[in-house]
Amino acid sequence: MCLHQRVAAPLDAVESIITDIPNAARTLSGVNAVEMLTEGPYRPGTRWRETRRMFGMDATAEMAARTSGSCSRRRPHRSADWERGWPR
């Protein structure tokens, strides 16, 4: 699965928000809570539990960063496919 959305903002600003996992509940709609499972900055191996409101119900999933780097690679930093080892 690949999602794209054009944003009228500098790449560094967008990447800064997307990789700020501890504050995702404030910056991403639908995210209610985040529990960090690793310490330190966003990098390969960063793990967290994220609770989202979907279809009127709360759902919690464990997420992991498999790679890091510039958003210009056109890879989502957060998705269900991410945990399954995406990018393929």
Wavefront OBJ file of the C-alpha trace (Angstrom):
o trace
v 0.000 0.000 0.000
v 1.298 3.425 -0.863
v -0.340 6.712 0.080
v 0.623 10.082 -1.346
v -0.505 13.569 -0.493
v 0.997 16.820 -1.676
v 1.672 19.318 1.094
v 2.619 22.954 0.632
v 5.476 22.801 3.131
v 9.242 22.266 3.038
v 10.319 18.606 3.010
v 12.326 19.028 6.229
v 9.274 20.392 8.072
v 7.049 17.517 6.917
v 9.666 14.890 7.763
v 10.168 16.482 11.185
v 6.473 16.077 12.016
v 6.124 12.563 10.578
v 9.122 11.245 12.515
v 8.135 12.931 15.811
v 6.445 9.773 17.061
v 6.125 10.789 20.752
v 3.951 13.774 19.710
v 1.878 11.951 17.074
v -1.289 12.213 19.187
v -1.040 16.014 18.864
v -0.084 16.184 15.190
v -1.889 13.284 13.461
v -5.660 13.085 13.359
v -7.046 9.841 14.687
v -4.034 9.048 16.871
v -5.152 9.041 20.516
v -2.035 7.797 22.307
v 1.556 6.728 21.714
v 3.728 4.593 23.972
v 7.399 4.573 22.995
v 9.027 1.134 23.289
v 12.551 2.322 22.452
v 14.482 5.414 23.527
v 16.223 8.031 21.437
v 15.506 9.705 18.088
v 13.586 8.176 15.182
v 15.834 5.672 13.388
v 15.693 2.113 12.045
v 14.561 -0.065 14.938
v 12.461 2.613 16.654
v 9.369 0.883 18.088
v 6.133 2.239 19.546
v 2.526 1.335 20.333
v -0.026 3.582 18.716
v -3.730 3.790 19.573
v -5.986 5.174 16.841
v -9.701 5.737 16.515
v -10.889 3.809 13.443
v -14.484 3.163 12.420
v -15.634 4.457 15.813
v -13.442 2.051 17.808
v -9.993 2.318 19.374
v -7.328 0.012 17.956
v -3.767 -0.365 19.219
v -0.906 -1.630 17.069
v 2.803 -2.011 17.600
v 4.774 -0.131 14.963
v 8.443 -0.252 13.971
v 10.659 1.844 11.726
v 12.457 -0.402 9.252
v 14.370 2.367 7.516
v 14.843 6.084 7.849
v 15.897 8.887 5.621
v 14.426 11.523 3.431
v 10.740 11.578 2.618
v 11.814 12.335 -0.927
v 12.209 8.550 -1.324
v 8.389 8.560 -1.471
v 8.057 5.923 1.233
v 5.488 6.323 4.019
v 7.073 6.411 7.457
v 4.015 5.008 9.171
v 1.668 2.361 7.819
v 0.467 -1.154 8.454
v 2.780 -2.315 5.657
v 5.710 -0.744 7.505
v 5.468 -3.332 10.293
v 5.335 -6.166 7.744
v 8.737 -5.191 6.392
v 7.883 -2.612 3.755
v 9.571 -1.354 1.576
v 9.840 -4.535 -0.411
l 1 2 3 4 5 6 7 8 9 10 11 12 13 14 15 16 17 18 19 20 21 22 23 24 25 26 27 28 29 30 31 32 33 34 35 36 37 38 39 40 41 42 43 44 45 46 47 48 49 50 51 52 53 54 55 56 57 58 59 60 61 62 63 64 65 66 67 68 69 70 71 72 73 74 75 76 77 78 79 80 81 82 83 84 85 86 87 88
